[in-house]
Structures are given as C-alpha cells and as structure tokens.
Amino acid sequence: MAQYSFESVKDGYTRLFAEMSVVKVASANAQARTIIANKARYKGIEQATSVPWFVIGCLHMRESNGDFSTYLGNGQKLNRVTTIVPKGRGPWATFEEGAYDALVTVEGLNTIKDWGPERCAYAMEKFNGFGYRAPSRNIPSPYLWGGTSVQKAGKFVSDGVYDASVMDPQLGGMAVLKQLMALDSEARFKAPAAALPPIVPAPAAEEPAPISPRAVDMTSEVKPMAKSKTIWGGVMTYLGGLGSTLVGLFQYIATPWGFATFALIVIVLSLGFYLVIKGRIDVNKLVQHLSADE
C-alpha cells in the first residue's frame, strides 16, 4: 500500500471533510449518542492504545454497531478465531483485549501523535482497506463517507467482492464523528503536544553581598565619661590656656582694659570647653542608643 501513504492522500481527506454534509443526521446522532454512553470504556482503551476514544467508537459502530461481544477488527464474535480479515485472531476474553489487538498489534495506530481530521480519516480507511481507491473504482470510501453528501455508489459486499451498483446503507465513520463532535465537547481532534522549550538551568544563587564593617569600637561597651580621653584633654587644654592667659596678662590685670581682656579670654575658653564636653556627651549617648538597637 506504499502508493497510499498518508502524505499522498491527506489533501483529499481535507477537501472531502470540508465539502461533506451529513445526510442521515438522525441515524448519525443516534450512533453518536451510543458512543457517548459508552465513553468510559472507549477512554479506557484510549489509555492503553493512545487512539482517541471517539475514533475507537466510530470504528466500533461501523464494524458491529457497537456490540461489545465482538472483535473490533472485523465484527466477528470474541469467543472464536476470526475467519475474515484480519484472519486467525482471537479468541478474546474481553472487548478491550480484542480492541488492543486490532488497534495496536494489527494496525500499529499507537504510534500516531497527530489525530487531526486527515489522520482520523486515514486510520479508518486503512483499518478497512484501500480497495476503493483502485483505478477501476476510485470512489470515496463509504467506510468513511457513507451517509454524507460525498458518498457515491459502490460497495464491497464481502471480502474482495465489489458491486458498483450498491449504495452502502451503513453510516461512514467520518459522518458519525462529525455528529459526535457536535454533541460532545470532549470529542476534539488532537494535535501533537507542542515542543517544550529547552530546560535552562536555574542561575546559581548569588552569594550574599559581604556585610559592610560596622562603625563601632572593638570594645563591647562605651567607655565611662570619667575615662574619656576627650574630656580630660579638653580640661587640660582649658586649664593650660587659662594659665597662659594669666601669665601673659599678669602685669596688666590691675588695669581696667587688662581685666576686661582677661575676662573675655576666660569667657571664650570656657565656651570652647563647654562645647567639647557637650559634644562628647552627645556622642556617648548616640553610641549607647545604637548599641541598644542591636
């Protein structure tokens, strides 16, 4: 069947699916509702085979009108070895076992990832055979398009026996699928999963910035005021300045202007001494406050 590769026929499926309308609407809706009623079983088979549940349902309706006592591959009973294509299959204990054989072992449909309308149509036609495409026949397969506006006369009445005058009375799988999609929002064509972007390793966590050295003394507590070198330095500077002033003005201190000069110098030195002491006290309080905040 190399001449009937998917790529060579998919455009025809696209055209037919776009053109076709369902003629036997009531019958197609009835079959669609039967599939929906058994959705749980079809979904179980989907999990095992990767074939969409709605495709399985449409094949089941076409092969045996949804009879769960039959083999999905050709509609013969499960409890026997099949005698028609595919021959020699079974027997099977359950419908699910037979469905797995037909879908995976015989047809290999589990490898399909893109279940668009063209792929669904191709899988269904391949399931039944490409005999309708032979140049002597060349009609849309009624296995897909039966009961639609694109159906033409012609049917394989048995394996390998074709009658050009017979209009297939059965609904095609694509006709049922179209009505099924109108009735159930979960019946949707399945595109392949989008390629995931490459996994980029997360950037390594940045090392925390080094903590800046804190502006504190190496000792664990503030020096007492009595031990402050700043205080005692200020006292000694004040006394030294006062003594130098007394020596320099000693001979003039008895005069009015000398005494006034001496008094002014004492006031200036005293103010300077006060500011030194006051500044040290303020600094001491600030350091104690910051230490308490830690």
N, C-alpha and C positions, 0 to 999 in steps of 0.2 A: 504493500500500500504506500510505497515511497512517493508515488505521484500525488497522493492525497495528504501531503504533510500539512500541518496546521497553517504554516505561513502561506501556502499556496491557495488555501480555501477560505481564510478568515475574512477577507473582504466581502466575499459572497454572503457570509453569515451577517456581517454588519448591514449590508443592504437589505437582506430579507427581513431581519428583525426590525429595521426601521420602517419597511413598507407594510409588513403584515398587520392585519387586524384580526381579532378572534371572531369567528363566525358563530361557533357553537358556544355562546357565552354561558348559558345556563349549565351545560354539561361541564364546561371548564371550571366554573365556580364550584360546582358540586365536588369535583375531584380535588380542587384546591382545598376545600374545607375538610375533606377526608385526610389530606396530608397534614393539615394544621392540627387536626385532632390527634394525630399520631406523631407529632413533632418531637416529643421526648425520646421516642425510640429512634427516630432518624438522627437526632442530635447525638445519641449515644454512639451510633455508627460513625457519625462525623468525627467524633473524638478519636476513634480507633483508626480511621482511614484518611482524614483530612479532606474528604469530599464533602462539600456543603450539603446540609440536611435537605435543602429544597431540591437539589439535583437528585439525591437519592430517592426522595418522594416521587418526583416526576418519572424516574425510571421504573419505580415500583408500580405506579399506576399504569404505565404503558405495558409492562410485562405481564402483570396478573391482576390489574385493577385493585392493587393494594392488599392482596391476600398474603397474610404473614405465614401461611403454611407452605409457601412456595419459595423456590430458589430465585433470587434476584436476577441471576444471569440469563434465565430464559423462561421463567414462569412455571417450570415443572415442579412437582411436589418435592419437599425437602427429604422425605424418607426413602428416596430412590436414587439410583445413579442416573444422571441425565443421559438422554438418548438423542438430543438435538443440540446444536451449537449453543454453548460450548459442551461438547460431549464428554462423558466419563467423569463428571464432577459429582461429589457427594457420596453417600447421603450426609445430611447435616442435622444436628440435634436442634438447632435454633435458626430462626431467620437471620439473626445477627452474624452467626458463623458463615452462613452461605453468602451473605452480603459482603463480608470481608473477602471471601474467596473471589467473588465476581469483580469487586471494585479494585482490589489490590493485587491478588495473585494472578488473575487473568488479564486485567486491563491496565494495571500499574497507575491508576489515577491518583494515588497518594503522593506522587512526585510533583503534581501540578500546584503552582503557587498563585497564579493569576486566574481567578474564576470570574472573568468578565463575561458578557453575553456570548462573544465568539467562542470562548473556551468551553462554556457550558454546552453550546450547540455542538461543538466538535466532539466533546466527550460523549454526548448522547448518540451522535451519528456513528462514531467509532464503536460504541457499545453494541449497536445493531448491525453495522457493516456499511461499507461504502458502495454497495451494489447499485444504488440508484444513480450514481454518478457515471456509470459506464456510458460510452458514446451512444449505444443503441437505446438507452433510456433517458438519461440526462434530465431528470426532474428533481425538484426539491424533495428531499426525503420526507415522506409522510410520517415517519417515526418522530420527526421534529415538528413538521408544519401541518399535520393533519388537523382539520377543524379551523383552519385560518384562510385568509384571502389569497395566500400564495400557493395553496395546495393544488396539485394537478392530478389527473387520473393516472393510475398505475400503482401496483402493489405486488410485493412478494407474498403470495398466498401460502407458501410453505418454504422451507429452507431451499434456496436456489431456484424456486419456481416463480416466475414473474408473469403477471397478467396485466397488460397495458390498459385493459378496459375497466378495471376495478378501481373505484374510488374508495380508498381506505376509510372505513367508518370510525376508526379509533381517533381519539384526540392525540395530537402530537405533543411531545414533551415541552416544546417552547410555548405552545398555546396555553398549557396548564401553568407553566412557570410565570407567564405574563399575568394571568389572573391571580395566581398565588401572591405575587408581589403587590398586587392591588389590595389584597385582603390582609396581609400580614407584614408589618413594618420590619420584622426580623429577616424577611426573605429579601436579601440585597446582594448584588454582585460583590465579590470580594477581590479587592486589588491586593497585590503583594505588599507586605509591610515595607514602609519606606526605609531606605538605608539609614542606619543610625550614624550620627556624626562620630568621628573617631574620638575615643576617650582620651582626653588630655589630662595628664596627672595634675592633681591639685598642687599649686605652688607651695613650696615648703614654708612652714610658718616662720615669719621673720623673727629673728632674735629681738627680744625687747631692748629698746634703747638703754644704754647704761644710765643709771641714775646719777644725776649731777651731784658732785660733792656738796654737802650741806654746809652753810656758813655758820658753823658752831665751833666753840672751843673744844679742844681734845678732852677737857675735864668734864665730868658728868654733872657738875653744878656750878652756878655762878659764884665768883669769889665774894666774900663778905665785904661790905663797904670799908671796914676798918683795915682790910688788907689790900685795898685798891692802890696800885702804884700811881694811877692818875690823880687820885685825891691827894695823896701825900706829895706828889710832885707839884700840884697846884699850891698846896700850903707852903712848901719850901720856896717856890717862886715868889709867892706873895710876900713872905717874910724877908726874902733876900732883897726884893725890890723896895720894900718899906725901909729896910736898914740902909740901903744905898742912898735913898732919898734923904733920910735923917742926917747921914754923914755929909751929903752934898749941901744941904741947906742949914746945917747946924749954926753957921755964923750969921745967917740971915733970918733965923726963925723968930728972933725977937722983934723984927720989923714987921709992919702991917702987911707989906706986899709979900714978904718971905713966908709969913704964916699962911697967907691966902694961897700961895703957890703950893706950899706943903699940904694944905687941906685938899686942894684939887687933885694932887697926885695920889693922896690916900684914897679919895673917892674913886678915881679911875682904877687903881689897883684892886680896890675892894669889889668893884663891879666885875672886873675880869675874873677875880677869884670866885665870885658868886656864879658867873656863867660856867666856869669849869666844873664846879661842884654840881650845879643844876644839870649840865649835860651828862655827867657821869651817872647821876641818879636816874635820869630818863633812860639811858642806855641799859642800865641794870634792870629796870622794870620791863623793858621790851624783851630782853633776853629771857627773863623769867616767864613772861607770857608765852613766848614761842616754845619754850621747854614744856610748859604745861599743856599746849595743844598737841604735842606728840603723843 
